[in-house]
Amino acid sequence: MPASAHTSSDSASPSQPTPLLRAQNLFCERDDRVLFSDLHFSLAAGDLMQVQGSNGSGKTTLLRILCGLNSSYEGALFWEGVPIEEDREGFLSSLLYLGHRVGVNKVLTARENLRWSCSLHAPVSDAEIEEALYSVGLAGYADISCRNMSAGQQQRVSLARLLLSPARLWVLDEPFTTLDVRGVKVLENLLADHVARGGAVLVTTHHTLEVPCALRRLNLDR
Amino acid sequence: MSEASKTSHSSLFKKELGALGVDQEQVSTFAAFSATLRRDLLIALKRRNDLLNPLMFFLIVVSLFPLGVSSDPQELTRIAAGAVWVSALLASMLSLDNLFRADYEDGSLEQLLLSPQPLYFMVLAKNISHWLISGLPVVLLAPLLAYMLYLPADAYWTLVLTLLLGTPVLSLFGAIGVALTVGLGSRGLILAVIVLPLTVPVLIIGAKAVTDASLGLPLGMHFSLMGALLALSLSLAPLASAAALKISVN
């Protein structure tokens, strides 16, 4: 796989390596209202992109289209130069998506939730889970049932997945909504670290991101 | 240089980027399958209601027959096979909603759909755990209730075996209906309208097999038909459920 990635970047112009994710000519319409049309963008390794737009401008829809959760669109999507539908499995193994609904079962404990959601990609050990929970400020909460946690703490449980995943592309839908000031700081640092180690992030938020790295913006308002 | 930068950035991160190798894929499919199975069983164990509801329902419905029809042993013997099978079918309908509903509401379903693992196995794992929780107890309780309805002694094994083959089919076909309706706000009876027609063949074959067994007739055809239904639903129903789930989250 590295070989093919190499050749495709050679065939492109040498100064511009193949972007990780490229969207071409995206068009989406919902209830006879055009959300976006003729949308082009690309995301390279090391890019942090904030998707902006007013309420109802299609931010969540755009992210869900990119992940393949929504198929009512026109246009083309490429992962490392290959159309996503041709290698969906390869794309999904490089993707980590955190949606509006955090994907945390309230009956289970933080550890049980993380063990399952990580095992869908790559199994993790108990020690890794505890370290990750510690890093997101939930030390000692590993065996607490998520029903007894606040919304922000549940959000942090799902953020711990960022630390446990080998995925290169993070797609985060409003990850800051329920976080407190310190949580926001932790997440901003995580985003910057992930970009610095060659990952890519696509994030929607109304919060003003203060990150120690370059920030690209994609505005859906016209 | 690259080593140094790697360690400085990734001290928090537990995995290297793109750490998932190709040779690991089969191992991780099995790991994801068993993790999903264990998770669903764990949720069921923690929510005792889900575990007891279908069983209680089964018990109540079967015990209504002697009250509503007749307490005459001969009459009960005649309807026993059908009564137990109908009650088992209704009990399995009752618990179907647990299959994907909670996962849809808390977002776990999206995580499942975005797993690089084959969705067939993930849905199959959920089906198996659902059957272990709601189907198997019904199968185990059935002989006791059949005794209550004066089922002839010859038919007990047939009852247990047909239920053992048939209840997984009910779960598998039912999952398609749940997957289709999980995104709807108010479902009402639509789930039953979708699922019941699919499960009628199972009911007919199962009840007929038990009746025939009590009359001492040959059973080979019933078992082959039931086995064929199980094979069909095992191979196709998870695929249909997976496709339906993708539509439902859309």
Interface residues (C-beta under 8 A of the other chain):
Chain A: M1 C67 G68 L69 N70 S71 S72 E89 G90 L92 S93 S94 L95 Y97 G99 H100 R101 V102 G103 V104 N105 K106 V107 L108 E112 R115 W116 S117 S119 L120 H121 A122 P123 V124 E128 E131 A132 S135 L163 L164 S165 P166 A167 R168 L190 D193 H194 A196 R197 G198 G199
Chain B: S5 K6 H9 S10 L12 F13 K14 K15 E16 L17 G18 A19 L20 V22 Q24 S28 A31 A32 A35 T36 R38 R39 L42 I43 K46 R47 A102 D103 E105 D106 G107 S108 E110 Q111 L112 L113 L114 S115 P116 Q117 M122 K246 V249 N250
